Protein backbone atom coordinates (compact mmCIF):
# COMPACT_ATOMS: atom_id res chain seq x y z
CA UNK A 1 0.00 0.00 0.00
CA UNK A 2 1.13 3.54 -0.55
CA UNK A 3 -0.16 6.71 1.06
CA UNK A 4 -1.90 8.87 -1.53
CA UNK A 5 -3.53 11.47 0.73
CA UNK A 6 -3.63 12.69 4.31
CA UNK A 7 -7.33 13.43 4.71
CA UNK A 8 -7.06 15.16 8.09
CA UNK A 9 -4.31 15.52 10.66
CA UNK A 10 -4.08 16.44 14.34
CA UNK A 11 -0.52 16.76 15.60
CA UNK A 12 1.14 13.53 14.38
CA UNK A 13 -2.06 11.47 14.13
CA UNK A 14 -3.73 11.47 10.73
CA UNK A 15 -6.39 9.76 8.67
CA UNK A 16 -4.87 8.35 5.52
CA UNK A 17 -6.06 7.22 2.13
CA UNK A 18 -3.99 4.34 0.73
CA UNK A 19 -3.75 2.68 -2.68
CA UNK A 20 -2.71 -0.89 -3.38
CA UNK A 21 0.15 -0.98 -5.87
CA UNK A 22 -0.96 -4.40 -7.09
CA UNK A 23 -4.71 -4.15 -7.76
CA UNK A 24 -5.38 -0.40 -7.36
CA UNK A 25 -7.79 -0.86 -4.44
CA UNK A 26 -8.28 2.34 -2.38
CA UNK A 27 -8.62 2.07 1.41
CA UNK A 28 -9.14 4.73 4.07
CA UNK A 29 -8.29 4.16 7.71
CA UNK A 30 -10.75 4.96 10.48
CA UNK A 31 -10.27 8.34 12.12
CA UNK A 32 -6.72 9.11 13.19
CA UNK A 33 -5.28 5.58 12.95
CA UNK A 34 -2.05 6.58 11.17
CA UNK A 35 1.00 8.25 12.71
CA UNK A 36 3.16 10.85 10.95
CA UNK A 37 6.73 9.90 11.80
CA UNK A 38 9.63 8.33 9.90
CA UNK A 39 9.17 4.87 11.43
CA UNK A 40 5.50 4.69 10.37
CA UNK A 41 6.25 5.89 6.82
CA UNK A 42 9.33 3.66 6.37
CA UNK A 43 8.12 0.46 8.05
CA UNK A 44 4.38 0.31 8.75
CA UNK A 45 2.90 1.67 5.51
CA UNK A 46 5.00 -0.54 3.18
CA UNK A 47 3.98 -3.60 5.25
CA UNK A 48 0.22 -2.84 5.11
CA UNK A 49 -1.63 -5.59 3.26
CA UNK A 50 -4.46 -4.82 0.86
CA UNK A 51 -7.81 -6.10 2.09
CA UNK A 52 -8.74 -7.06 -1.49
CA UNK A 53 -5.66 -8.91 -2.82
CA UNK A 54 -3.45 -9.33 0.26
CA UNK A 55 -0.35 -7.76 -1.29
CA UNK A 56 1.86 -5.07 0.25
CA UNK A 57 4.65 -2.84 -1.05
CA UNK A 58 7.12 -5.15 0.71
CA UNK A 59 5.65 -8.37 -0.72
CA UNK A 60 5.76 -6.88 -4.22
CA UNK A 61 9.40 -5.80 -3.62
CA UNK A 62 8.60 -2.26 -4.78
CA UNK A 63 10.46 0.86 -3.63
CA UNK A 64 8.83 2.85 -0.84
CA UNK A 65 7.74 6.17 -2.38
CA UNK A 66 7.04 7.81 0.93
CA UNK A 67 5.32 11.11 1.65
CA UNK A 68 7.25 13.61 3.76
CA UNK A 69 6.23 14.03 7.38
CA UNK A 70 4.60 17.30 8.38
CA UNK A 71 6.97 17.84 11.33
CA UNK A 72 10.67 17.14 11.76
CA UNK A 73 11.56 14.18 14.00
CA UNK A 74 13.12 16.50 16.59
CA UNK A 75 10.03 18.72 16.89
CA UNK A 76 7.88 18.35 19.97
CA UNK A 77 4.23 18.91 19.14
PDB file with SEQRES, HELIX, SHEET and CRYST1 records, atoms N, CA, C and O in Angstrom:
SEQRES   1 A   77  UNK UNK UNK UNK UNK UNK UNK UNK UNK UNK UNK UNK UNK          
SEQRES   2 A   77  UNK UNK UNK UNK UNK UNK UNK UNK UNK UNK UNK UNK UNK          
SEQRES   3 A   77  UNK UNK UNK UNK UNK UNK UNK UNK UNK UNK UNK UNK UNK          
SEQRES   4 A   77  UNK UNK UNK UNK UNK UNK UNK UNK UNK UNK UNK UNK UNK          
SEQRES   5 A   77  UNK UNK UNK UNK UNK UNK UNK UNK UNK UNK UNK UNK UNK          
SEQRES   6 A   77  UNK UNK UNK UNK UNK UNK UNK UNK UNK UNK UNK UNK              
HELIX    1 AA1 UNK A   38  UNK A   39  1                                   2    
HELIX    2 AA2 UNK A   40  UNK A   44  3                                   5    
HELIX    3 AA3 UNK A   45  UNK A   47  1                                   3    
SHEET    1 AA1 3 UNK A   2  UNK A  10  0                                        
SHEET    2 AA1 3 UNK A  13  UNK A  19 -1                                        
SHEET    3 AA1 3 UNK A  26  UNK A  28 -1                                        
SHEET    1 AA2 2 UNK A  13  UNK A  19  0                                        
SHEET    2 AA2 2 UNK A  34  UNK A  35 -1                                        
CRYST1    1.000    1.000    1.000  90.00  90.00  90.00 P 1           1          
ATOM      1  N   UNK A   1       0.856  -1.170   0.000  1.00  0.00           N  
ATOM      2  CA  UNK A   1       0.000   0.000   0.000  1.00  0.00           C  
ATOM      3  C   UNK A   1       0.901   1.232   0.000  1.00  0.00           C  
ATOM      4  O   UNK A   1       2.012   1.217   0.532  1.00  0.00           O  
ATOM      5  N   UNK A   2       0.402   2.272  -0.597  1.00  0.00           N  
ATOM      6  CA  UNK A   2       1.126   3.536  -0.549  1.00  0.00           C  
ATOM      7  C   UNK A   2       0.142   4.634  -0.147  1.00  0.00           C  
ATOM      8  O   UNK A   2      -1.030   4.614  -0.524  1.00  0.00           O  
ATOM      9  N   UNK A   3       0.645   5.576   0.615  1.00  0.00           N  
ATOM     10  CA  UNK A   3      -0.163   6.707   1.057  1.00  0.00           C  
ATOM     11  C   UNK A   3      -0.368   7.643  -0.129  1.00  0.00           C  
ATOM     12  O   UNK A   3       0.596   8.082  -0.757  1.00  0.00           O  
ATOM     13  N   UNK A   4      -1.639   7.948  -0.434  1.00  0.00           N  
ATOM     14  CA  UNK A   4      -1.901   8.874  -1.529  1.00  0.00           C  
ATOM     15  C   UNK A   4      -2.468  10.197  -1.036  1.00  0.00           C  
ATOM     16  O   UNK A   4      -2.451  11.190  -1.764  1.00  0.00           O  
ATOM     17  N   UNK A   5      -2.979  10.218   0.215  1.00  0.00           N  
ATOM     18  CA  UNK A   5      -3.534  11.471   0.734  1.00  0.00           C  
ATOM     19  C   UNK A   5      -3.669  11.408   2.249  1.00  0.00           C  
ATOM     20  O   UNK A   5      -4.079  10.393   2.813  1.00  0.00           O  
ATOM     21  N   UNK A   6      -3.315  12.508   2.891  1.00  0.00           N  
ATOM     22  CA  UNK A   6      -3.626  12.689   4.305  1.00  0.00           C  
ATOM     23  C   UNK A   6      -4.933  13.467   4.331  1.00  0.00           C  
ATOM     24  O   UNK A   6      -4.963  14.648   3.983  1.00  0.00           O  
ATOM     25  N   UNK A   7      -6.010  12.813   4.739  1.00  0.00           N  
ATOM     26  CA  UNK A   7      -7.331  13.433   4.708  1.00  0.00           C  
ATOM     27  C   UNK A   7      -7.455  14.507   5.774  1.00  0.00           C  
ATOM     28  O   UNK A   7      -7.897  15.620   5.488  1.00  0.00           O  
ATOM     29  N   UNK A   8      -7.068  14.181   7.002  1.00  0.00           N  
ATOM     30  CA  UNK A   8      -7.064  15.160   8.088  1.00  0.00           C  
ATOM     31  C   UNK A   8      -5.962  14.777   9.056  1.00  0.00           C  
ATOM     32  O   UNK A   8      -5.596  13.606   9.162  1.00  0.00           O  
ATOM     33  N   UNK A   9      -5.434  15.765   9.759  1.00  0.00           N  
ATOM     34  CA  UNK A   9      -4.313  15.525  10.656  1.00  0.00           C  
ATOM     35  C   UNK A   9      -4.449  16.368  11.905  1.00  0.00           C  
ATOM     36  O   UNK A   9      -4.828  17.538  11.843  1.00  0.00           O  
ATOM     37  N   UNK A  10      -4.132  15.759  13.054  1.00  0.00           N  
ATOM     38  CA  UNK A  10      -4.082  16.442  14.338  1.00  0.00           C  
ATOM     39  C   UNK A  10      -2.771  16.049  14.997  1.00  0.00           C  
ATOM     40  O   UNK A  10      -2.578  14.895  15.379  1.00  0.00           O  
ATOM     41  N   UNK A  11      -1.877  17.011  15.128  1.00  0.00           N  
ATOM     42  CA  UNK A  11      -0.519  16.758  15.602  1.00  0.00           C  
ATOM     43  C   UNK A  11       0.133  15.719  14.702  1.00  0.00           C  
ATOM     44  O   UNK A  11       0.275  15.965  13.505  1.00  0.00           O  
ATOM     45  N   UNK A  12       0.535  14.566  15.230  1.00  0.00           N  
ATOM     46  CA  UNK A  12       1.143  13.531  14.379  1.00  0.00           C  
ATOM     47  C   UNK A  12       0.152  12.455  13.937  1.00  0.00           C  
ATOM     48  O   UNK A  12       0.469  11.645  13.065  1.00  0.00           O  
ATOM     49  N   UNK A  13      -1.034  12.439  14.523  1.00  0.00           N  
ATOM     50  CA  UNK A  13      -2.056  11.465  14.131  1.00  0.00           C  
ATOM     51  C   UNK A  13      -2.768  11.964  12.885  1.00  0.00           C  
ATOM     52  O   UNK A  13      -3.096  13.146  12.783  1.00  0.00           O  
ATOM     53  N   UNK A  14      -3.008  11.060  11.935  1.00  0.00           N  
ATOM     54  CA  UNK A  14      -3.732  11.471  10.733  1.00  0.00           C  
ATOM     55  C   UNK A  14      -4.601  10.348  10.201  1.00  0.00           C  
ATOM     56  O   UNK A  14      -4.398   9.176  10.519  1.00  0.00           O  
ATOM     57  N   UNK A  15      -5.567  10.727   9.388  1.00  0.00           N  
ATOM     58  CA  UNK A  15      -6.392   9.763   8.666  1.00  0.00           C  
ATOM     59  C   UNK A  15      -5.830   9.700   7.257  1.00  0.00           C  
ATOM     60  O   UNK A  15      -5.710  10.720   6.579  1.00  0.00           O  
ATOM     61  N   UNK A  16      -5.490   8.504   6.825  1.00  0.00           N  
ATOM     62  CA  UNK A  16      -4.866   8.348   5.524  1.00  0.00           C  
ATOM     63  C   UNK A  16      -5.703   7.596   4.518  1.00  0.00           C  
ATOM     64  O   UNK A  16      -6.543   6.766   4.863  1.00  0.00           O  
ATOM     65  N   UNK A  17      -5.447   7.915   3.252  1.00  0.00           N  
ATOM     66  CA  UNK A  17      -6.062   7.216   2.127  1.00  0.00           C  
ATOM     67  C   UNK A  17      -4.913   6.492   1.426  1.00  0.00           C  
ATOM     68  O   UNK A  17      -3.918   7.111   1.050  1.00  0.00           O  
ATOM     69  N   UNK A  18      -5.058   5.185   1.254  1.00  0.00           N  
ATOM     70  CA  UNK A  18      -3.991   4.340   0.733  1.00  0.00           C  
ATOM     71  C   UNK A  18      -4.429   3.627  -0.539  1.00  0.00           C  
ATOM     72  O   UNK A  18      -5.603   3.297  -0.708  1.00  0.00           O  
ATOM     73  N   UNK A  19      -3.467   3.392  -1.435  1.00  0.00           N  
ATOM     74  CA  UNK A  19      -3.749   2.684  -2.682  1.00  0.00           C  
ATOM     75  C   UNK A  19      -2.863   1.453  -2.772  1.00  0.00           C  
ATOM     76  O   UNK A  19      -1.665   1.512  -2.493  1.00  0.00           O  
ATOM     77  N   UNK A  20      -3.463   0.346  -3.163  1.00  0.00           N  
ATOM     78  CA  UNK A  20      -2.712  -0.886  -3.385  1.00  0.00           C  
ATOM     79  C   UNK A  20      -1.949  -0.760  -4.701  1.00  0.00           C  
ATOM     80  O   UNK A  20      -2.517  -0.372  -5.721  1.00  0.00           O  
ATOM     81  N   UNK A  21      -0.679  -1.084  -4.669  1.00  0.00           N  
ATOM     82  CA  UNK A  21       0.148  -0.983  -5.865  1.00  0.00           C  
ATOM     83  C   UNK A  21       0.015  -2.217  -6.757  1.00  0.00           C  
ATOM     84  O   UNK A  21       0.589  -2.269  -7.845  1.00  0.00           O  
ATOM     85  N   UNK A  22      -0.738  -3.199  -6.295  1.00  0.00           N  
ATOM     86  CA  UNK A  22      -0.959  -4.403  -7.092  1.00  0.00           C  
ATOM     87  C   UNK A  22      -2.285  -4.332  -7.848  1.00  0.00           C  
ATOM     88  O   UNK A  22      -2.318  -4.485  -9.069  1.00  0.00           O  
ATOM     89  N   UNK A  23      -3.387  -4.097  -7.108  1.00  0.00           N  
ATOM     90  CA  UNK A  23      -4.713  -4.149  -7.757  1.00  0.00           C  
ATOM     91  C   UNK A  23      -5.391  -2.785  -7.870  1.00  0.00           C  
ATOM     92  O   UNK A  23      -6.441  -2.675  -8.503  1.00  0.00           O  
ATOM     93  N   UNK A  24      -4.808  -1.737  -7.263  1.00  0.00           N  
ATOM     94  CA  UNK A  24      -5.375  -0.397  -7.359  1.00  0.00           C  
ATOM     95  C   UNK A  24      -6.489  -0.111  -6.369  1.00  0.00           C  
ATOM     96  O   UNK A  24      -7.104   0.954  -6.423  1.00  0.00           O  
ATOM     97  N   UNK A  25      -6.762  -1.052  -5.456  1.00  0.00           N  
ATOM     98  CA  UNK A  25      -7.793  -0.859  -4.435  1.00  0.00           C  
ATOM     99  C   UNK A  25      -7.452   0.347  -3.558  1.00  0.00           C  
ATOM    100  O   UNK A  25      -6.297   0.530  -3.174  1.00  0.00           O  
ATOM    101  N   UNK A  26      -8.454   1.167  -3.242  1.00  0.00           N  
ATOM    102  CA  UNK A  26      -8.283   2.341  -2.383  1.00  0.00           C  
ATOM    103  C   UNK A  26      -8.899   2.027  -1.022  1.00  0.00           C  
ATOM    104  O   UNK A  26     -10.038   1.566  -0.943  1.00  0.00           O  
ATOM    105  N   UNK A  27      -8.147   2.277   0.046  1.00  0.00           N  
ATOM    106  CA  UNK A  27      -8.624   2.075   1.406  1.00  0.00           C  
ATOM    107  C   UNK A  27      -8.377   3.326   2.230  1.00  0.00           C  
ATOM    108  O   UNK A  27      -7.383   4.024   2.028  1.00  0.00           O  
ATOM    109  N   UNK A  28      -9.275   3.607   3.151  1.00  0.00           N  
ATOM    110  CA  UNK A  28      -9.138   4.734   4.072  1.00  0.00           C  
ATOM    111  C   UNK A  28      -9.184   4.194   5.483  1.00  0.00           C  
ATOM    112  O   UNK A  28     -10.054   3.388   5.812  1.00  0.00           O  
ATOM    113  N   UNK A  29      -8.241   4.636   6.338  1.00  0.00           N  
ATOM    114  CA  UNK A  29      -8.290   4.155   7.714  1.00  0.00           C  
ATOM    115  C   UNK A  29      -9.357   4.908   8.502  1.00  0.00           C  
ATOM    116  O   UNK A  29      -9.853   5.946   8.063  1.00  0.00           O  
ATOM    117  N   UNK A  30      -9.696   4.381   9.649  1.00  0.00           N  
ATOM    118  CA  UNK A  30     -10.752   4.959  10.483  1.00  0.00           C  
ATOM    119  C   UNK A  30     -10.183   6.053  11.380  1.00  0.00           C  
ATOM    120  O   UNK A  30      -9.290   5.799  12.189  1.00  0.00           O  
ATOM    121  N   UNK A  31     -10.695   7.254  11.235  1.00  0.00           N  
ATOM    122  CA  UNK A  31     -10.265   8.344  12.123  1.00  0.00           C  
ATOM    123  C   UNK A  31      -8.795   8.649  11.999  1.00  0.00           C  
ATOM    124  O   UNK A  31      -8.261   8.783  10.898  1.00  0.00           O  
ATOM    125  N   UNK A  32      -8.142   8.759  13.148  1.00  0.00           N  
ATOM    126  CA  UNK A  32      -6.719   9.108  13.185  1.00  0.00           C  
ATOM    127  C   UNK A  32      -5.897   7.869  13.528  1.00  0.00           C  
ATOM    128  O   UNK A  32      -5.200   7.850  14.542  1.00  0.00           O  
ATOM    129  N   UNK A  33      -5.971   6.838  12.693  1.00  0.00           N  
ATOM    130  CA  UNK A  33      -5.276   5.583  12.954  1.00  0.00           C  
ATOM    131  C   UNK A  33      -3.817   5.584  12.506  1.00  0.00           C  
ATOM    132  O   UNK A  33      -3.053   4.708  12.913  1.00  0.00           O  
ATOM    133  N   UNK A  34      -3.421   6.528  11.696  1.00  0.00           N  
ATOM    134  CA  UNK A  34      -2.053   6.576  11.175  1.00  0.00           C  
ATOM    135  C   UNK A  34      -1.225   7.579  11.965  1.00  0.00           C  
ATOM    136  O   UNK A  34      -1.767   8.491  12.588  1.00  0.00           O  
ATOM    137  N   UNK A  35       0.100   7.401  11.933  1.00  0.00           N  
ATOM    138  CA  UNK A  35       0.999   8.250  12.710  1.00  0.00           C  
ATOM    139  C   UNK A  35       2.059   8.827  11.786  1.00  0.00           C  
ATOM    140  O   UNK A  35       2.666   8.100  11.000  1.00  0.00           O  
ATOM    141  N   UNK A  36       2.282  10.123  11.876  1.00  0.00           N  
ATOM    142  CA  UNK A  36       3.158  10.846  10.950  1.00  0.00           C  
ATOM    143  C   UNK A  36       4.585  10.963  11.495  1.00  0.00           C  
ATOM    144  O   UNK A  36       5.008  12.033  11.933  1.00  0.00           O  
ATOM    145  N   UNK A  37       5.312   9.853  11.460  1.00  0.00           N  
ATOM    146  CA  UNK A  37       6.733   9.901  11.800  1.00  0.00           C  
ATOM    147  C   UNK A  37       7.490   8.990  10.832  1.00  0.00           C  
ATOM    148  O   UNK A  37       6.880   8.227  10.083  1.00  0.00           O  
ATOM    149  N   UNK A  38       8.815   9.075  10.851  1.00  0.00           N  
ATOM    150  CA  UNK A  38       9.635   8.328   9.903  1.00  0.00           C  
ATOM    151  C   UNK A  38       9.430   6.818  10.017  1.00  0.00           C  
ATOM    152  O   UNK A  38       9.358   6.124   9.003  1.00  0.00           O  
ATOM    153  N   UNK A  39       9.337   6.305  11.252  1.00  0.00           N  
ATOM    154  CA  UNK A  39       9.167   4.868  11.433  1.00  0.00           C  
ATOM    155  C   UNK A  39       7.886   4.385  10.754  1.00  0.00           C  
ATOM    156  O   UNK A  39       7.904   3.372  10.054  1.00  0.00           O  
ATOM    157  N   UNK A  40       6.788   5.090  10.952  1.00  0.00           N  
ATOM    158  CA  UNK A  40       5.504   4.687  10.369  1.00  0.00           C  
ATOM    159  C   UNK A  40       5.580   4.702   8.839  1.00  0.00           C  
ATOM    160  O   UNK A  40       5.119   3.770   8.181  1.00  0.00           O  
ATOM    161  N   UNK A  41       6.165   5.767   8.280  1.00  0.00           N  
ATOM    162  CA  UNK A  41       6.251   5.886   6.818  1.00  0.00           C  
ATOM    163  C   UNK A  41       7.216   4.871   6.207  1.00  0.00           C  
ATOM    164  O   UNK A  41       6.978   4.373   5.107  1.00  0.00           O  
ATOM    165  N   UNK A  42       8.309   4.564   6.919  1.00  0.00           N  
ATOM    166  CA  UNK A  42       9.327   3.664   6.372  1.00  0.00           C  
ATOM    167  C   UNK A  42       9.048   2.191   6.622  1.00  0.00           C  
ATOM    168  O   UNK A  42       9.510   1.345   5.856  1.00  0.00           O  
ATOM    169  N   UNK A  43       8.298   1.857   7.679  1.00  0.00           N  
ATOM    170  CA  UNK A  43       8.118   0.459   8.050  1.00  0.00           C  
ATOM    171  C   UNK A  43       6.666  -0.031   8.047  1.00  0.00           C  
ATOM    172  O   UNK A  43       6.378  -1.116   7.543  1.00  0.00           O  
ATOM    173  N   UNK A  44       5.765   0.759   8.603  1.00  0.00           N  
ATOM    174  CA  UNK A  44       4.383   0.305   8.750  1.00  0.00           C  
ATOM    175  C   UNK A  44       3.614   0.380   7.429  1.00  0.00           C  
ATOM    176  O   UNK A  44       2.979  -0.596   7.030  1.00  0.00           O  
ATOM    177  N   UNK A  45       3.666   1.518   6.753  1.00  0.00           N  
ATOM    178  CA  UNK A  45       2.898   1.673   5.509  1.00  0.00           C  
ATOM    179  C   UNK A  45       3.321   0.658   4.443  1.00  0.00           C  
ATOM    180  O   UNK A  45       2.450   0.043   3.829  1.00  0.00           O  
ATOM    181  N   UNK A  46       4.628   0.456   4.196  1.00  0.00           N  
ATOM    182  CA  UNK A  46       5.000  -0.540   3.175  1.00  0.00           C  
ATOM    183  C   UNK A  46       4.595  -1.977   3.536  1.00  0.00           C  
ATOM    184  O   UNK A  46       4.485  -2.827   2.652  1.00  0.00           O  
ATOM    185  N   UNK A  47       4.374  -2.249   4.817  1.00  0.00           N  
ATOM    186  CA  UNK A  47       3.981  -3.597   5.248  1.00  0.00           C  
ATOM    187  C   UNK A  47       2.469  -3.786   5.287  1.00  0.00           C  
ATOM    188  O   UNK A  47       2.002  -4.906   5.496  1.00  0.00           O  
ATOM    189  N   UNK A  48       1.689  -2.718   5.092  1.00  0.00           N  
ATOM    190  CA  UNK A  48       0.222  -2.836   5.106  1.00  0.00           C  
ATOM    191  C   UNK A  48      -0.228  -3.733   3.964  1.00  0.00           C  
ATOM    192  O   UNK A  48       0.216  -3.581   2.826  1.00  0.00           O  
ATOM    193  N   UNK A  49      -1.117  -4.671   4.282  1.00  0.00           N  
ATOM    194  CA  UNK A  49      -1.627  -5.587   3.264  1.00  0.00           C  
ATOM    195  C   UNK A  49      -2.986  -5.108   2.778  1.00  0.00           C  
ATOM    196  O   UNK A  49      -3.827  -4.681   3.569  1.00  0.00           O  
ATOM    197  N   UNK A  50      -3.188  -5.182   1.494  1.00  0.00           N  
ATOM    198  CA  UNK A  50      -4.458  -4.822   0.863  1.00  0.00           C  
ATOM    199  C   UNK A  50      -5.541  -5.791   1.310  1.00  0.00           C  
ATOM    200  O   UNK A  50      -5.332  -7.004   1.328  1.00  0.00           O  
ATOM    201  N   UNK A  51      -6.695  -5.252   1.667  1.00  0.00           N  
ATOM    202  CA  UNK A  51      -7.805  -6.100   2.091  1.00  0.00           C  
ATOM    203  C   UNK A  51      -8.417  -6.868   0.914  1.00  0.00           C  
ATOM    204  O   UNK A  51      -9.111  -7.865   1.116  1.00  0.00           O  
ATOM    205  N   UNK A  52      -8.162  -6.411  -0.299  1.00  0.00           N  
ATOM    206  CA  UNK A  52      -8.735  -7.057  -1.487  1.00  0.00           C  
ATOM    207  C   UNK A  52      -7.846  -8.183  -2.020  1.00  0.00           C  
ATOM    208  O   UNK A  52      -8.326  -9.292  -2.258  1.00  0.00           O  
ATOM    209  N   UNK A  53      -6.539  -7.900  -2.210  1.00  0.00           N  
ATOM    210  CA  UNK A  53      -5.661  -8.907  -2.823  1.00  0.00           C  
ATOM    211  C   UNK A  53      -4.600  -9.465  -1.875  1.00  0.00           C  
ATOM    212  O   UNK A  53      -3.961 -10.470  -2.188  1.00  0.00           O  
ATOM    213  N   UNK A  54      -4.407  -8.824  -0.719  1.00  0.00           N  
ATOM    214  CA  UNK A  54      -3.453  -9.327   0.263  1.00  0.00           C  
ATOM    215  C   UNK A  54      -2.005  -8.959   0.019  1.00  0.00           C  
ATOM    216  O   UNK A  54      -1.129  -9.407   0.758  1.00  0.00           O  
ATOM    217  N   UNK A  55      -1.727  -8.161  -0.991  1.00  0.00           N  
ATOM    218  CA  UNK A  55      -0.349  -7.759  -1.292  1.00  0.00           C  
ATOM    219  C   UNK A  55       0.033  -6.494  -0.523  1.00  0.00           C  
ATOM    220  O   UNK A  55      -0.829  -5.732  -0.084  1.00  0.00           O  
ATOM    221  N   UNK A  56       1.333  -6.290  -0.371  1.00  0.00           N  
ATOM    222  CA  UNK A  56       1.863  -5.073   0.249  1.00  0.00           C  
ATOM    223  C   UNK A  56       3.023  -4.569  -0.610  1.00  0.00           C  
ATOM    224  O   UNK A  56       3.485  -5.274  -1.508  1.00  0.00           O  
ATOM    225  N   UNK A  57       3.485  -3.369  -0.339  1.00  0.00           N  
ATOM    226  CA  UNK A  57       4.655  -2.841  -1.050  1.00  0.00           C  
ATOM    227  C   UNK A  57       5.838  -3.771  -0.838  1.00  0.00           C  
ATOM    228  O   UNK A  57       6.584  -4.057  -1.774  1.00  0.00           O  
ATOM    229  N   UNK A  58       6.012  -4.245   0.400  1.00  0.00           N  
ATOM    230  CA  UNK A  58       7.125  -5.148   0.708  1.00  0.00           C  
ATOM    231  C   UNK A  58       6.999  -6.477  -0.023  1.00  0.00           C  
ATOM    232  O   UNK A  58       7.993  -6.977  -0.550  1.00  0.00           O  
ATOM    233  N   UNK A  59       5.807  -7.063  -0.069  1.00  0.00           N  
ATOM    234  CA  UNK A  59       5.649  -8.369  -0.718  1.00  0.00           C  
ATOM    235  C   UNK A  59       5.844  -8.268  -2.235  1.00  0.00           C  
ATOM    236  O   UNK A  59       6.244  -9.235  -2.884  1.00  0.00           O  
ATOM    237  N   UNK A  60       5.559  -7.095  -2.785  1.00  0.00           N  
ATOM    238  CA  UNK A  60       5.763  -6.878  -4.223  1.00  0.00           C  
ATOM    239  C   UNK A  60       7.196  -6.467  -4.550  1.00  0.00           C  
ATOM    240  O   UNK A  60       7.575  -6.370  -5.717  1.00  0.00           O  
ATOM    241  N   UNK A  61       7.995  -6.226  -3.490  1.00  0.00           N  
ATOM    242  CA  UNK A  61       9.400  -5.798  -3.624  1.00  0.00           C  
ATOM    243  C   UNK A  61       9.524  -4.487  -4.409  1.00  0.00           C  
ATOM    244  O   UNK A  61      10.426  -4.318  -5.229  1.00  0.00           O  
ATOM    245  N   UNK A  62       8.596  -3.566  -4.135  1.00  0.00           N  
ATOM    246  CA  UNK A  62       8.601  -2.255  -4.781  1.00  0.00           C  
ATOM    247  C   UNK A  62       9.289  -1.239  -3.880  1.00  0.00           C  
ATOM    248  O   UNK A  62       9.306  -1.410  -2.661  1.00  0.00           O  
ATOM    249  N   UNK A  63       9.855  -0.183  -4.461  1.00  0.00           N  
ATOM    250  CA  UNK A  63      10.461   0.863  -3.627  1.00  0.00           C  
ATOM    251  C   UNK A  63       9.380   1.615  -2.846  1.00  0.00           C  
ATOM    252  O   UNK A  63       8.244   1.743  -3.301  1.00  0.00           O  
ATOM    253  N   UNK A  64       9.749   2.099  -1.689  1.00  0.00           N  
ATOM    254  CA  UNK A  64       8.827   2.854  -0.843  1.00  0.00           C  
ATOM    255  C   UNK A  64       8.860   4.318  -1.273  1.00  0.00           C  
ATOM    256  O   UNK A  64       9.818   5.028  -0.968  1.00  0.00           O  
ATOM    257  N   UNK A  65       7.842   4.771  -1.968  1.00  0.00           N  
ATOM    258  CA  UNK A  65       7.737   6.171  -2.379  1.00  0.00           C  
ATOM    259  C   UNK A  65       6.975   6.925  -1.299  1.00  0.00           C  
ATOM    260  O   UNK A  65       5.780   7.191  -1.428  1.00  0.00           O  
ATOM    261  N   UNK A  66       7.686   7.260  -0.243  1.00  0.00           N  
ATOM    262  CA  UNK A  66       7.037   7.814   0.933  1.00  0.00           C  
ATOM    263  C   UNK A  66       6.730   9.298   0.806  1.00  0.00           C  
ATOM    264  O   UNK A  66       7.382  10.029   0.061  1.00  0.00           O  
ATOM    265  N   UNK A  67       5.721   9.718   1.554  1.00  0.00           N  
ATOM    266  CA  UNK A  67       5.320  11.115   1.650  1.00  0.00           C  
ATOM    267  C   UNK A  67       6.085  11.721   2.814  1.00  0.00           C  
ATOM    268  O   UNK A  67       6.278  11.063   3.836  1.00  0.00           O  
ATOM    269  N   UNK A  68       6.517  12.947   2.677  1.00  0.00           N  
ATOM    270  CA  UNK A  68       7.252  13.612   3.756  1.00  0.00           C  
ATOM    271  C   UNK A  68       6.352  13.822   4.972  1.00  0.00           C  
ATOM    272  O   UNK A  68       5.147  14.034   4.843  1.00  0.00           O  
ATOM    273  N   UNK A  69       6.967  13.758   6.162  1.00  0.00           N  
ATOM    274  CA  UNK A  69       6.226  14.029   7.381  1.00  0.00           C  
ATOM    275  C   UNK A  69       5.989  15.526   7.498  1.00  0.00           C  
ATOM    276  O   UNK A  69       6.743  16.328   6.947  1.00  0.00           O  
ATOM    277  N   UNK A  70       4.933  15.898   8.223  1.00  0.00           N  
ATOM    278  CA  UNK A  70       4.596  17.298   8.378  1.00  0.00           C  
ATOM    279  C   UNK A  70       5.578  18.009   9.312  1.00  0.00           C  
ATOM    280  O   UNK A  70       5.890  19.184   9.120  1.00  0.00           O  
ATOM    281  N   UNK A  71       6.060  17.282  10.327  1.00  0.00           N  
ATOM    282  CA  UNK A  71       6.975  17.843  11.327  1.00  0.00           C  
ATOM    283  C   UNK A  71       8.283  17.090  11.302  1.00  0.00           C  
ATOM    284  O   UNK A  71       8.313  15.902  10.981  1.00  0.00           O  
ATOM    285  N   UNK A  72       9.371  17.772  11.640  1.00  0.00           N  
ATOM    286  CA  UNK A  72      10.669  17.143  11.759  1.00  0.00           C  
ATOM    287  C   UNK A  72      10.661  16.175  12.956  1.00  0.00           C  
ATOM    288  O   UNK A  72       9.885  16.358  13.894  1.00  0.00           O  
ATOM    289  N   UNK A  73      11.505  15.167  12.924  1.00  0.00           N  
ATOM    290  CA  UNK A  73      11.557  14.175  13.998  1.00  0.00           C  
ATOM    291  C   UNK A  73      11.898  14.805  15.346  1.00  0.00           C  
ATOM    292  O   UNK A  73      11.441  14.331  16.387  1.00  0.00           O  
ATOM    293  N   UNK A  74      12.690  15.859  15.330  1.00  0.00           N  
ATOM    294  CA  UNK A  74      13.124  16.497  16.587  1.00  0.00           C  
ATOM    295  C   UNK A  74      12.088  17.451  17.176  1.00  0.00           C  
ATOM    296  O   UNK A  74      12.234  17.892  18.315  1.00  0.00           O  
ATOM    297  N   UNK A  75      11.044  17.774  16.412  1.00  0.00           N  
ATOM    298  CA  UNK A  75      10.034  18.722  16.889  1.00  0.00           C  
ATOM    299  C   UNK A  75       9.106  18.063  17.908  1.00  0.00           C  
ATOM    300  O   UNK A  75       8.658  16.931  17.728  1.00  0.00           O  
ATOM    301  N   UNK A  76       8.833  18.798  18.972  1.00  0.00           N  
ATOM    302  CA  UNK A  76       7.876  18.354  19.974  1.00  0.00           C  
ATOM    303  C   UNK A  76       6.561  19.075  19.679  1.00  0.00           C  
ATOM    304  O   UNK A  76       6.520  20.303  19.602  1.00  0.00           O  
ATOM    305  N   UNK A  77       5.511  18.315  19.519  1.00  0.00           N  
ATOM    306  CA  UNK A  77       4.230  18.910  19.139  1.00  0.00           C  
ATOM    307  C   UNK A  77       3.292  18.891  20.322  1.00  0.00           C  
ATOM    308  O   UNK A  77       2.154  19.347  20.215  1.00  0.00           O  
TER     309      UNK A  77                                                      
END                                                                             
